[in-house]
Amino acid sequence: MADHLPISESLGVFVGVSGFDWLAEGQAEPLKAVLAAIATGAVIMVRRHWLQKHRKD
């Protein structure tokens, strides 16, 4: 399970969303950035799990 956790990808989405908000609006919205990072991390984790189950050897 630990191999499927997208920690660096989720952190990258968090930094990207909060940085874009800060540059575009002058203030960051951490709640929006956290929600986007969690949603993206969940999608990546499910996709990795699905690919591992359906990989042809």
C-alpha positions in Angstrom: 0.0 0.0 0.0 2.8 2.4 0.8 4.1 2.1 -2.8 0.8 3.5 -4.1 0.7 6.6 -1.9 1.3 9.7 -4.0 2.9 11.9 -1.4 5.1 14.0 -3.6 2.4 14.4 -6.3 -0.1 15.6 -3.6 2.4 18.0 -2.1 3.2 19.3 -5.6 -0.5 19.9 -6.3 -0.9 21.7 -2.9 2.1 24.0 -3.5 0.9 24.6 -7.1 -2.6 25.5 -6.2 -1.7 27.7 -3.2 1.1 29.4 -5.2 -1.2 30.1 -8.1 -3.9 31.5 -5.7 -1.3 33.7 -4.0 0.1 35.0 -7.3 -3.3 35.5 -9.0 -5.4 36.8 -6.0 -2.7 38.1 -3.6 -3.7 35.5 -0.9 -3.6 31.7 -0.7 -6.5 29.6 0.2 -5.0 26.6 2.0 -8.4 24.8 2.3 -8.9 24.8 -1.4 -5.3 23.7 -2.0 -5.6 20.8 0.6 -8.9 19.6 -1.0 -7.3 19.6 -4.5 -4.3 17.8 -3.3 -6.3 15.1 -1.5 -8.6 14.6 -4.5 -5.6 14.4 -6.9 -3.8 12.0 -4.5 -6.9 9.7 -4.3 -7.2 9.6 -8.1 -3.6 8.8 -8.5 -3.7 6.1 -5.8 -6.7 4.4 -7.3 -5.2 4.6 -10.8 -2.0 3.0 -9.6 -3.9 0.2 -7.9 -6.0 -0.4 -10.9 -3.0 -0.5 -13.2 -1.2 -3.0 -11.0 -4.2 -5.3 -11.0 -4.7 -5.1 -14.7 -1.0 -5.3 -15.8 -0.2 -8.0 -18.3 2.9 -9.9 -17.4 
